[in-house]
Amino acid sequence: MALVALLQALQPQHRWRLTLWHGDHRWRPGSSRQAAELADWARGQGLALVLDSRPSDTDQRASEAVAREWRYGCLVERAQELGCRRVVTGHTASDRAETLLLNLARGSHRRGLAALPRHRNLAPGVELVRPLLAFTRADTARICQEQQRPVWLDPSNADRAFSRNRLRLEVMPVLQALYPGAERRLARLAAQLEDAERASQELLALALDQLETSAPPGSPGAGLPYRRLCALDRANQEQLLQAWLERHTGRRWPSHTVETLLDHLPASAGRGQWALADGWRLLWQGPTLWLSHEPYSRAR
């Protein structure tokens, strides 16, 4: 609601066409009533609102990830239908700090610690933007109060069965008491890691452009010189191999997969191959690594 208030205030200057979207998961009693109240409020504001509801016989409570996938899938579909180039969400510095701590506890890579990036592509022609990452949850609550905006609270936010809620209700207050302003500093750290990750990816792309060589006919992508890769520090080997795989397969591979590949490459360039997944194989012969791909249906 704070995001809507700010976008409405800026609308005359930028001439945005605003459409609200609400997803009703139907996880709890009263969710459909709240959705109807929101729709009434939007009509009173002259704002278009699109409402999507999960089928009533679907239980997503066991999987927050599945629920998130459904929401973003709906957002992409609706944005494409309406010809919207940007999906704008109200994630705050508080959300970013919480996500950073959760991913840190899970042992995430730096990419995971660069939590909730300021923008990313959702689909071709559709960009996700998070303009409120400089605001805390307390800031957005204050905006709603000052603007006299209605707020619909989700009672499930108090359910400590969810890990994020436990972190929000039990851990963050302790950190804030010990180190006032910790929430903002954690969010700023995530932003710094995002910048560092983007810079690293640009440098890796430049390095790959210089390293890549021709691969055998039929290989999807360029080859990677084996000896030059192995001459580098292990950490650089992992980053370059990961970037090369991602460039030519279109997917990011788990860190343990890349580490295993490097462990199984022979000490001297011989001949061999390693099965990845979904029909992808890494092959090496002489001084070059390359990829082959056989669709899963054919491989079977």
C-alpha positions, 0 to 999 in steps of 0.5 A: 500500500505504501508503494501504491501511494508513492507511485500514485504521487509520481504518476502525473510526472511520469504518466505511468499506467498503473495496474494492481495485482492481488493473489489470493492463496486461499490458505486461511478464512477471510482471505477472499473477503480481504481481496474483495475489500481491496477491490472495492478500495481500488475502484474508489481510487480509480485504479485497475486491479487484477485478482487471481485466486488459487483453486480452493482444493489446492494446499500450498501451505507446505511449500512457500517456494511453490506459492512464490512460483505461482505468484510470479507466474501470474505476474508474468502472465498478466504483465504480458497480457496487459503489455506492461514492461515492469512488475513493481513489488514492495519489498523493503530493506527489512525483507532484504535483511531477513533474506540475507540472514536466512540464506547465510544460515543455509550456506548460500553462495554470494549470489544468494547473499545478494538477496532481493536484487533491485531489478531482474528479468522475469521473462522476455520484455518483463522486468521486476523492479523493487524501488522500496529497498531503501525503506524499512518496514517501519518506514512503509507503515509510517507512509500508510499512516500519514497517507491514511491508507488502509492496511490488510494484515496477514495473520499468518505473519505471526505463525512461528512455524514459518522460518522467516516469521521466527527470524522476524519476531525472535532474531531481528529484535535482538540484533536491533537491540544489540546494534541499533540500525542493524536491519539497514546495515544488513540490507546495505550489505546485500546491496554491496554483494549484489554490486560485487556479483554483477561486477564479477559476472562482467569480468568473467564474461570478458575472461571467457571471451578471451579464453574460449576456442573452437569446439568440434562440429555439433557442440553447442557453444565454444570450447574451453582450453583445458590447460589454461583453466587448470593453471589458475587458482582453484577458486578461479577455475570454479568461477570460470567453469560455472560461467562457461557452463551457464553461458552455453547451457542456459542454466546455473549448475549447483556449486557441488556439480562444478566442484565434482567436475574439477575433481574428476578432470585428469591431471593431464589432458587426456580423453573422457566425459562426464554426465551432467543432467538433462542430456548434457555432457562435459567432454575433454580431449587434448587441450579442450573441454566442450559440451554435448547435448542429447535431449532426455527423450532421445537418451532414454 
